Amino acid sequence: MLRLAILILLTVLLAACAVAPPAPKEPPLSYPPLARERMLRIAIAEWEEWGRQVSDRPPGPAQESDPAGFPRLQAYWQVVPEGRAIITRNRALFRAGYEGQWQQDAWSAAFISFVMQKAGIDAREFTPSAAHGTSIDGMIADAREFPREAPFIPHRVQERVAAPGDLLCADRSRWPLAHWRERAADQGRFRPMHCDIVIRNHHGRVEAIGGNIQDAVTMARFPTDRRGILLPASPGAPQWFAIFENRLGRLPPWNALPNPEASRP
């Protein structure tokens, strides 16, 4: 009996040794400059469809409760894994003629995921999700494991001049993160976050487009110092904890190509 037990144990151990180790994660791809250009064009086009709303002005008529906006919201949710159940529920509301059909408060992460996917950024390089934290975790992991190839690199807000295509991320928790490195201690747990896509940084302010601001895709404006560094958020406002530098089109081999912008007067 003892001999049989030993034989079984050895068999189990040998089987365990025979299991192949998990395949290493493949490095991210290097995208051409067109990817960043498309990302910005798509974000701006969505903002224009929502009525070119700006956060420091009264909300416009185009909001998530407007039935005319149903196809836009459905498109955003189609690109995230969590979206199917939400779409199914809201399609039933839309069919019934319910005016405030989109019964899902948080869709800003779905909007960012939509912009990335439509720009041609694969899920390997940007994880689509209904929660910003999931996408942020993926960008941080790539920056740590593949610092030379990662398309997005996190920075402290006080240490980077935000550039077009960067992601500006804030933590809306009761005890918000102060630094992107603190996210690792969360071990992936959910936090209410928000990220915007930086469109431009000039004349003492950053202009960034995000979803679910005033119930629409809206442009927010944030003041900067003379260097173009974002000033601290006002008390009570969501606190920024990271700017993700967008390196799409700026990594080898694309960074060695001539820059047509440099030859313009």
N, C-alpha and C positions, 0 to 999 in steps of 0.2 A: 504493500500500500504506500509506504514511504517512497519506495523507488518510483512508483507511478506518479506520485505527486511531484517528485523532483524532475521527472521526465516532462511533465506538463509545464512546469515552471520554465525549464530550459527552452521548450518549444515556443512559449509566449515571448521570452526574452529575445530569441532569435528572430521571431517574426517582427518584433518591435525594431530590431536593428536593421531589418530588411526594408522598412518603410523609407521611401525616399524623402530627403529633407525638403522643406518648402522651397519652391523656386524663388530666387531672388527677384525683387521688384525691378522691373525694367526701368532704365533711366527715362526721364521725360524727353519728348521730342523738342527740337529747336524749330520754331515756327518763323516763316518769313514776315517781313514788315506788314504785309497785307492783313495779317491776322489782327494786329493792333488797330489798323485803320478801320477794318470792318467792325471791330468791337465798338469803337467810338461812333461810327456812323449809325450802327443799329441802335445804340443807346439814345442818340440824339433823335433819330427817327421815331422811336417809341415816345420820347418826351413830346415831340411835336404832335403826334397823334392824340395825346392826352390834353392838348390845348396849351402847350408851352407854359405850364404852371410853374411859379416860383414860390419858394417856401415863405418868403417875407412879404408876400402879397395875399389878399383874400383868395380862398380856393375858387377855382373856376367851375363851370358846369359839368365838365367831364370827370366823373368820379366812379368808384367801383360799383356804386348802387345804380348807375345809369345802365339800362339794358343794352345800349349801343356798345358798351365796353366789354360785353360778355366774351366775344371772340379773343380779345387781347388777354384777358385773365385765363381763359381756357388754354391759350397757347403757352403761357408761362408755366402753368401747372403740368402741362404735358411732358416737360423735359425733366421733371424730378421724380424719383421713385415713389414718393408719397402721394403723388398727384392724382392717381387714378380714382381713389375713393372720394377725394374732394371734388373732382370733376363730376363723378357720378351723382353725388348729392346735389350739386349746384345745377346740373342739367335738369334734374327733376324740378327744382325750384323755377328755373327759367321756363320750362315747358308749362308750368302752372301759372305763369304770368306774374310771379312774385317780383315786385319792383326792386327790393333790396337783396337780390338773389345770392350774392357771394358771401356766404356765411363762413368766412375763414379770415381771421384778423391779420395773420402774418403771411404776407406774400412777397416781401422784399427780397428774400433769398431766392425764391423761385424766379423773380425777375432777373437777378444777376445771373442765375444759371441759364436762363433763356438767352440772354445777350451772349454769353460765352459760347453756348452750343451753336447759335445761329452764326457766330463769327467763325465757326469751324474748329473751336478748341475742344479737343476730345476730353472725355471724362477722366482719362489717365492724367491729364495736366490740370484739370479743374474739376473737382468732384461736385456734380450737381446735387442739390439737396434743398429741402424746405427749411432747413436750419443753417444759418450762417456758420455756426460752429463747426459743422461737418466739413464744409468747404475750407474753412480756415485751418482746421487740423491737417487737411491734406496738403495745403500750401506750406505750412510750417514743417511737416514731415519731409517734403521734398527739399526744402531749403536746407535742412539739416543733413539729409542723406546724400543729396546731389547738389551741393552748393554751386558747382560750375554749370550745371544744366538746368536748374530749377527756373521755371518761367516767372515765378513770383517770389520775391525776397522780402521778409518782414523787416520793418524799421520802427524805431520809436518815432512818434509824431514830431518830437522836438529836434530830430536829427536828420530829417529829410525834407527837401523842397518838393512838395507834391507835384507830379507831372501827369500830363494826359495819359489815361489808361490805368493809372494807379488805383488801388482800392483803399478807401479810407474807411476804417472799421471802428465802431464804438460798441461799448458794453452798456446795456441798459439795466443791468442787475442792481439790486439794492446795494451791494458791495462790489462795485465794478473793478475789473482788472485794470491795473496801472501800466502793465507792460506785457507785450505779446508772449514773453517767456513764461509768464504765470499761467498761460493756458495749458501748458503741459501738466501742471498739477491738478487740473480739472479731470484729467483722464477721459476726455470726451463727453463729459456730462453736459446737459443742455444749459445754455444761458441765453437770455433774450438779448440778441445782438442786432446790429444794423450795419450794412456796408453800402457805400456809394461809389460810383465810378467817377473819378476825377476827369473833367472835360478840359478845363483850363485853369491856369494860375497866373493872374495878371492884375495890375492896378490895385494891389493890396487885398486881394481876396481870391479864394479858391471857389470855383463853381463845379459842383458835382451832381450827378443824376442818380436817383435811387427810386425804388418802388415803394408803394404803400406809405408815401408821405402825403398828408392831407388826402388820403384815400385815392391817390393817383400816382403816376410816374411824374416826379417833380424835380426841379433843379433847386438845390440848396446852395446858399452862399455863406462862406465862412471867412472871417477876416484873418489876415496874415501880418507879420511884421515886414520890415523893409526887405529882408532877405527872401521872403516868400514862405517862411515857416509859419504854420498854423498857430494862431494864438490859442490859449487854453479855452475850452468850452465854458460857457457861462454856468454858474451854479444851478443845479437842478436839471441841466441838459445832459443827454447821454455823453459819457466820457470816452474820447478816443483813446485807444490803446495800441493801435498799429496802423502804419501805412504799408501796404504791400506794393513794393516796386514792381512795375510791369516790365519784364524783359523780353516780351514777345518781339521778335525781329531784331533784337539787339545782342544775340548770342551767336557764336560761330555756327555756320560759316557766313551768316547774313551780316554780321557786324563788319566784315572785311569788304563788303560791296560799297561802291560809291554812293554817297548820300545826295540825291538830286536836290534836296533842300539847300545844301551848302553852296550850290552854284547860283542860286537865285539872288538878285540884288536886294 
